[in-house]
Amino acid sequence: MDTITTKDGTQLYFKDSGTVQPVVFSHGWPLDADAVEDQMFFLSSHGYRCIAHDRRGHGRSSQPWNGNDMETYADDLATVVQTLDLKDAIHVGHSTGGGEVVRYIARHGTARVAKVVLIAPCAIPALLSPQKAIAICQCFQTKWCYAGDS
Protein backbone atom coordinates (compact mmCIF):
# COMPACT_ATOMS: atom_id res chain seq x y z
CA MET A 1 0.00 0.00 0.00
CA ASP A 2 1.45 3.37 -1.05
CA THR A 3 1.45 6.02 1.67
CA ILE A 4 3.01 9.39 2.36
CA THR A 5 3.66 10.61 5.90
CA THR A 6 2.72 14.19 6.79
CA LYS A 7 4.67 16.34 9.26
CA ASP A 8 2.28 15.35 12.09
CA GLY A 9 2.75 11.64 11.35
CA THR A 10 -0.52 11.05 9.52
CA GLN A 11 -0.27 8.38 6.83
CA LEU A 12 -1.98 9.37 3.57
CA TYR A 13 -2.83 6.54 1.19
CA PHE A 14 -2.54 7.37 -2.51
CA LYS A 15 -2.94 5.83 -5.96
CA ASP A 16 -0.52 6.77 -8.74
CA SER A 17 -0.78 5.49 -12.30
CA GLY A 18 0.25 6.60 -15.76
CA THR A 19 2.91 8.99 -17.00
CA VAL A 20 3.52 12.51 -18.25
CA GLN A 21 1.29 15.42 -17.07
CA PRO A 22 -0.20 14.73 -13.63
CA VAL A 23 -3.91 14.95 -12.87
CA VAL A 24 -4.46 15.16 -9.11
CA PHE A 25 -7.89 14.22 -7.80
CA SER A 26 -9.27 15.50 -4.48
CA HIS A 27 -12.41 13.56 -3.53
CA GLY A 28 -15.57 14.76 -1.83
CA TRP A 29 -16.72 13.97 1.69
CA PRO A 30 -17.05 11.13 2.81
CA LEU A 31 -15.50 9.38 -0.21
CA ASP A 32 -11.96 8.17 -0.89
CA ALA A 33 -9.60 7.74 -3.87
CA ASP A 34 -11.71 4.85 -5.19
CA ALA A 35 -14.41 7.37 -6.17
CA VAL A 36 -12.30 8.46 -9.16
CA GLU A 37 -11.00 5.05 -10.19
CA ASP A 38 -12.84 5.07 -13.55
CA GLN A 39 -11.58 8.57 -14.38
CA MET A 40 -8.03 7.57 -13.44
CA PHE A 41 -8.20 4.48 -15.65
CA PHE A 42 -9.49 6.49 -18.62
CA LEU A 43 -6.99 9.34 -18.28
CA SER A 44 -4.05 7.02 -17.57
CA SER A 45 -4.84 5.10 -20.75
CA HIS A 46 -4.75 8.41 -22.63
CA GLY A 47 -1.29 9.46 -21.48
CA TYR A 48 -1.89 11.26 -18.18
CA ARG A 49 -0.36 10.46 -14.81
CA CYS A 50 -3.23 10.22 -12.32
CA ILE A 51 -2.89 10.63 -8.57
CA ALA A 52 -5.64 10.37 -5.97
CA HIS A 53 -5.19 10.30 -2.22
CA ASP A 54 -7.48 9.37 0.63
CA ARG A 55 -7.84 12.53 2.72
CA ARG A 56 -6.93 12.13 6.41
CA GLY A 57 -9.86 10.55 8.22
CA HIS A 58 -11.06 8.89 5.00
CA GLY A 59 -10.54 5.49 3.42
CA ARG A 60 -7.15 3.87 3.98
CA SER A 61 -5.44 6.97 5.39
CA SER A 62 -4.87 7.46 9.13
CA GLN A 63 -7.91 8.41 11.18
CA PRO A 64 -6.52 11.16 13.43
CA TRP A 65 -8.66 13.26 15.75
CA ASN A 66 -6.75 16.41 14.82
CA GLY A 67 -6.25 18.19 11.53
CA ASN A 68 -9.71 17.71 10.08
CA ASP A 69 -9.92 21.24 8.71
CA MET A 70 -9.32 22.84 5.32
CA GLU A 71 -5.92 24.28 6.24
CA THR A 72 -4.58 20.84 7.15
CA TYR A 73 -6.25 19.21 4.14
CA ALA A 74 -4.51 21.79 1.93
CA ASP A 75 -1.19 21.18 3.64
CA ASP A 76 -1.66 17.43 3.23
CA LEU A 77 -2.29 17.96 -0.49
CA ALA A 78 0.89 20.04 -0.65
CA THR A 79 2.78 17.18 0.99
CA VAL A 80 1.48 14.77 -1.67
CA VAL A 81 2.40 17.18 -4.49
CA GLN A 82 5.88 17.86 -3.09
CA THR A 83 6.68 14.26 -2.14
CA LEU A 84 5.74 13.00 -5.62
CA ASP A 85 7.44 16.07 -7.17
CA LEU A 86 4.37 16.91 -9.26
CA LYS A 87 4.74 19.85 -11.65
CA ASP A 88 2.34 21.32 -14.20
CA ALA A 89 -0.49 19.45 -12.45
CA ILE A 90 -4.16 19.58 -13.30
CA HIS A 91 -6.06 19.59 -9.99
CA VAL A 92 -9.59 18.19 -10.00
CA GLY A 93 -11.62 18.83 -6.87
CA HIS A 94 -15.09 17.42 -6.23
CA SER A 95 -17.28 18.88 -3.50
CA THR A 96 -15.11 19.18 -0.35
CA GLY A 97 -12.16 18.33 -2.61
CA GLY A 98 -12.87 21.57 -4.48
CA GLY A 99 -12.42 23.48 -1.24
CA GLU A 100 -9.23 21.54 -0.58
CA VAL A 101 -7.82 22.50 -4.01
CA VAL A 102 -8.71 26.18 -3.65
CA ARG A 103 -7.27 26.28 -0.13
CA TYR A 104 -4.10 24.54 -1.39
CA ILE A 105 -3.66 27.27 -4.01
CA ALA A 106 -4.36 30.03 -1.49
CA ARG A 107 -1.79 28.61 0.96
CA HIS A 108 0.86 27.18 -1.36
CA GLY A 109 0.57 29.13 -4.61
CA THR A 110 0.31 28.11 -8.24
CA ALA A 111 3.92 27.26 -9.10
CA ARG A 112 3.11 23.54 -9.54
CA VAL A 113 -0.43 24.04 -10.89
CA ALA A 114 -1.33 24.08 -14.60
CA LYS A 115 -5.13 24.01 -14.39
CA VAL A 116 -7.97 23.59 -11.92
CA VAL A 117 -11.28 21.82 -12.38
CA LEU A 118 -13.90 22.31 -9.65
CA ILE A 119 -16.89 19.97 -9.70
CA ALA A 120 -19.76 21.05 -7.42
CA PRO A 121 -17.36 22.80 -4.99
CA CYS A 122 -19.70 23.12 -2.02
CA ALA A 123 -16.99 23.99 0.53
CA ILE A 124 -15.49 27.01 -1.24
CA PRO A 125 -17.78 29.88 -0.11
CA ALA A 126 -16.92 29.21 3.52
CA LEU A 127 -13.21 29.32 2.75
CA LEU A 128 -12.62 32.53 0.84
CA SER A 129 -13.79 36.08 0.84
CA PRO A 130 -15.26 37.16 -2.52
CA GLN A 131 -12.14 39.27 -3.13
CA LYS A 132 -9.81 36.26 -2.68
CA ALA A 133 -11.99 34.05 -4.88
CA ILE A 134 -11.97 36.70 -7.64
CA ALA A 135 -8.19 37.11 -7.28
CA ILE A 136 -7.68 33.36 -7.73
CA CYS A 137 -9.97 33.33 -10.78
CA GLN A 138 -8.04 36.23 -12.31
CA CYS A 139 -4.76 34.48 -11.58
CA PHE A 140 -5.86 31.44 -13.55
CA GLN A 141 -7.63 33.29 -16.37
CA THR A 142 -7.86 30.65 -19.08
CA LYS A 143 -6.73 27.93 -16.68
CA TRP A 144 -9.92 28.20 -14.62
CA CYS A 145 -12.66 25.66 -15.19
CA TYR A 146 -15.88 25.42 -13.16
CA ALA A 147 -18.35 22.57 -13.40
CA GLY A 148 -21.44 22.34 -11.29
CA ASP A 149 -23.60 24.53 -9.18
CA SER A 150 -23.82 23.95 -5.43
N, C-alpha and C positions, 0 to 999 in steps of 0.2 A: 504494500500500500504506500503510495507516494504522499509524503507530508512535508510541510515546511513549518518550522518553529518560529513563533513570533518572539518579540523581546520579553514578553511576560510569561513565556513558556507554553503558550497555547499551541497545540498541534493543529494545523490546517490541512485537511485532505484536499488533494487536487487531482484533476485529470489533465493530461497533456498529450495531444496527438496531432500529427501533421507537421508540416514544414512551412517555411517562408513567413509571410506577414501574420503576426498573431492576432487572433480574435479572442478577447477575454470576456467571458460571461459572468455576470453577477446575478444570481437567482433571487427570486422573490421569497417573502416569508410565507410559510414555514418550509419551503422546498429545500433542495440540495442540488448538487451538480448533475445528478441524474435527470433533472427536469429539462436539460438542454442536450441530452444525449443524441437525439435525432439531428438537431442542428449541427452539432459537432461532427457527426459522421458525414453529413452532406458537405459541409465546408471543408473538412479535412480531405475528402475525396476530390475536391476542386482546388487543391493547392494551398489552403490556409493552414496555419498552425492554430489549433483551438485549445484554450485553457479554460477550465471551470473549477472553482474551488467551493467546498462546503464552508459557508460562513461559520465562525465560532458559534457554538450552541446549536448547530444544525448538522444533520447527517453524520458523517464519519469523523468530523472534526471534534476537538475537545469540547466539553460542555461546562465551561467555567461560569461561575456566578458573576464575575466582574467582566467589564468590557463590552457589555451588550448595548452599545450606543453607536451612533453614526460616526463619531470621531474615531473610535477604535476600529469599526468596520473598515473605514477608509484607510487607516494605518495598516490594517491587516492586508488589504488589497495592495497597498504600496509594498509591503513585504513580499507578497507573491510576485509582483512585477519586478522588483529589484532582484530577488533571489533567482528568478528564471531569466534575468537580464532581457526583459521584453522591451523592444523599441518599435516605434511606428505602429503601436497597437490600436486596434479597433475595439473599443469597450462597448459591450452590449449589456444594459441594465434593465431588468424587468421588475416592476413594482418597487419593493424595498431596495432591490439591486440598483435601480435607477438613482435612488437617493445616495446609495453607497458610491456609485460612479461620480456623481456630481460633487459629493463631499471629498472624494479622493482628489479630484481636479482642484477644488478650492484649497485643499491643504497641501497638495504635493505638486501642483502645476501641470503643465501640458507637455513638458519636454519629451515624454515617452508616449504621448497620445497622438494618433493620426486622426481618428474620428470617434464620434460617440453616437450610439443609438439608444434612445430611451423608449421603452415599451411600457405604457401605462405606469408612469413614475409617480405613484401615489405618495411617496415619502418626501418629495422635493419641496413642496411649499413650506413645510415646517422647518426646513433646513436653511433656507436662504432668504435674505431680504429681496424684494423685487429688483433693487439696484444691482445686487450681486448676481442674480440670475440673468439679468440683461447683460451685464459685463461678460459673463461666461459665454452667452450666446454670441455676442459681438466678437469675442476672442476666436470662436470657432468659425464664424461666418459660414463658408460653404461646407465646413466639416460637420455642422450640426444637423442632426436628424431626429425628428420627434415622431413617434408612433403611438397613438392611443390617446385617450382622454379620460382622466380619472376624476 
